Amino acid sequence: MNRRCPICKEKLSTQHMTDYVDYFCNAKDNSHHYSDRLVKGQKTMMKIRVTGPKDKLFLMVNYKDKYSEIWEGAESARIRVDQIVNPNYDDMEALANKIKTYLVFS
């Protein structure tokens, strides 16, 4: 199966492990990173990094336990959101603003 990045539509790279399969995209222009994890064919986790001129914003969704985590930069604390945050892959600026809003009001 050819899986594609929902952001840039490029073919995802694959890493097969014993208990799961990771699919990921590292954009050539470093504008984003996308990855998802499948366990027994079911999507259990997804992670997105959106890189802007001044910041790196992260969203991780745990589908199995039904929560999300949002953070800014590699060293900052993660903010837990007790729901699944659904990103709009077609509008990365809106996604970045959504993450920033969670960061400000959490």
C-alpha positions as CSV (number, residue, x, y, z in Angstrom):
1,M,0.0,0.0,0.0
2,N,1.4,3.4,-1.0
3,R,0.6,5.7,1.9
4,R,0.9,9.5,1.3
5,C,1.6,12.4,3.6
6,P,-1.7,14.2,4.2
7,I,0.2,17.5,4.2
8,C,2.5,17.4,1.1
9,K,1.1,14.3,-0.6
10,E,4.6,12.7,-0.9
11,K,5.0,9.0,-0.4
12,L,5.5,8.1,3.3
13,S,8.6,6.3,4.4
14,T,8.0,3.1,6.4
15,Q,9.7,1.6,9.5
16,H,8.5,-1.9,10.4
17,M,8.9,-3.0,14.0
18,T,7.8,-6.2,15.7
19,D,4.6,-4.8,17.2
20,Y,3.8,-1.8,14.9
21,V,4.6,0.0,11.7
22,D,5.5,3.7,11.6
23,Y,4.8,5.8,8.5
24,F,6.5,9.2,8.3
25,C,7.4,12.2,6.2
26,N,10.2,14.6,6.8
27,A,9.6,17.5,4.3
28,K,12.6,18.3,2.2
29,D,12.1,22.0,3.0
30,N,11.8,21.2,6.8
31,S,8.3,22.9,6.9
32,H,6.7,19.9,8.6
33,H,7.1,16.4,9.9
34,Y,4.2,13.9,9.9
35,S,4.1,10.4,11.3
36,D,1.5,7.8,12.2
37,R,1.7,4.5,13.9
38,L,-0.3,1.4,13.1
39,V,-0.7,-1.5,15.4
40,K,-2.4,-4.6,13.9
41,G,-3.6,-2.4,11.0
42,Q,-5.2,0.2,13.3
43,K,-4.0,3.8,13.6
44,T,-3.0,4.3,17.2
45,M,-1.0,7.5,17.2
46,M,-0.2,10.5,14.9
47,K,2.3,13.3,15.3
48,I,2.8,16.5,13.4
49,R,5.5,19.2,13.6
50,V,4.7,22.5,11.9
51,T,7.8,24.7,11.4
52,G,7.3,28.4,11.0
53,P,9.8,31.2,10.7
54,K,10.0,31.7,14.5
55,D,8.7,28.4,16.1
56,K,8.2,24.7,15.9
57,L,4.7,23.6,17.0
58,F,3.8,20.0,17.8
59,L,0.6,18.0,17.9
60,M,0.4,14.3,19.0
61,V,-2.8,12.4,19.0
62,N,-3.2,9.1,20.8
63,Y,-6.2,7.5,19.2
64,K,-6.1,4.5,21.5
65,D,-6.5,6.5,24.7
66,K,-8.4,9.3,23.1
67,Y,-6.3,12.3,24.0
68,S,-3.9,14.8,22.4
69,E,-0.7,16.6,23.4
70,I,0.4,20.0,22.2
71,W,3.8,21.7,22.7
72,E,6.1,24.3,21.3
73,G,9.8,23.6,20.7
74,A,11.6,20.4,21.6
75,E,12.2,21.5,25.3
76,S,8.8,22.8,26.3
77,A,6.3,21.0,28.5
78,R,3.5,19.1,26.8
79,I,-0.1,20.2,27.3
80,R,-2.6,17.4,27.5
81,V,-5.9,17.9,25.8
82,D,-8.5,15.3,26.9
83,Q,-9.9,14.9,23.4
84,I,-8.7,14.0,19.9
85,V,-7.7,17.2,18.1
86,N,-8.5,16.8,14.4
87,P,-6.1,18.7,12.2
88,N,-7.0,20.3,8.9
89,Y,-4.1,19.1,6.7
90,D,-5.1,21.5,3.8
91,D,-4.4,24.6,5.9
92,M,-1.2,24.4,7.9
93,E,-1.5,28.1,9.0
94,A,-4.9,27.3,10.5
95,L,-3.4,24.3,12.2
96,A,-0.5,26.3,13.6
97,N,-3.0,28.9,14.9
98,K,-5.1,26.1,16.5
99,I,-2.0,24.8,18.3
100,K,-1.1,28.3,19.5
101,T,-4.6,28.9,20.8
102,Y,-4.4,25.7,22.9
103,L,-1.0,26.8,24.2
104,V,-2.3,30.2,25.2
105,F,-5.5,29.0,26.9
106,S,-4.2,25.9,28.6
